[in-house]
């Protein structure tokens, strides 16, 4: 049973610091690791795409079972917080060592250690939100959590763009510091619910069984939402992994300017994260996600077809974002679309199961998003290579997979918020 049946802003913002730390690290990782791979180790686009998926291959085998494991853990600290206490410090140290690695094997060791440690605490920190929030408030609550994630992305990439001009290692060290601070705030101030679904007759979470149940007719909507998640994360991760290289190699921007491209997405995501949750509650999650997908399709097609010179046309400079170009406007629109999608997707997932299996379904959420994170960079890496290093081609694959996700979402019949006080969907 959830202890607090009200919207606790303070607790949600504190939990959000966990996602803040996750977003800081991953935004800096996806921005600067590809550049290091190209310049330091001379890898081509296909090899970079494969490398950017290697960490996710490792995470594939960790995040889902860790989510199920955290459902069963009982400690004085709670069932989610112990994973944060172990995973966050290890991730911070390994991430800080990445720019110091001068050989490819050592570089791989640092990056893989980072992702393994991040995988160990990411699912539990995300599962904290539904642990303390009733169904009918989860879209709004997820908006707050993702607002903190957007804040981490904007702060990480904007400050990173300044720091990289001084030293290539500084963005990594800055990210490590913020991860440690964020994890410490969660561990010090967040207290988990003390009441769990421990009825001896309640079936314990079982990841493999949950996967098997997805293929049954009973979970038709679960299949659709997980496939939609898979499709839209292929599109998003494929572009995110190469956006900085697109800025450097296709647009001719310096490292700082290329690093700020993802800041534009993060800035509008940050602004719309909380409103997206309330929009999802008002319009319905399915309709809101569909609108977001349509926006993303339109933006990605526009970036691909609009000439480079037009994309680079500038109207001045803005704090954090740097040069305010036509491309900046499009990326800001992409952030709005992504907020409508991302904020409302996890609440759909957790409302397709019962409270005892929230961690398991959160793990499945990351299973499908991780599979997409493996496929996306590899697909775009090969597209770039086969098109003669034409980095604008990274925007070809996105609209196709976003459209496939839209088809899946439009076919759903459930996943909306359950009324206050009602019994949640059973897995």
Order of alpha helices (4+ residues) and beta strands (2+ residues): alpha-alpha-alpha-alpha-alpha-alpha-alpha-alpha-alpha-alpha-alpha-alpha-alpha-beta-beta-alpha-alpha-alpha
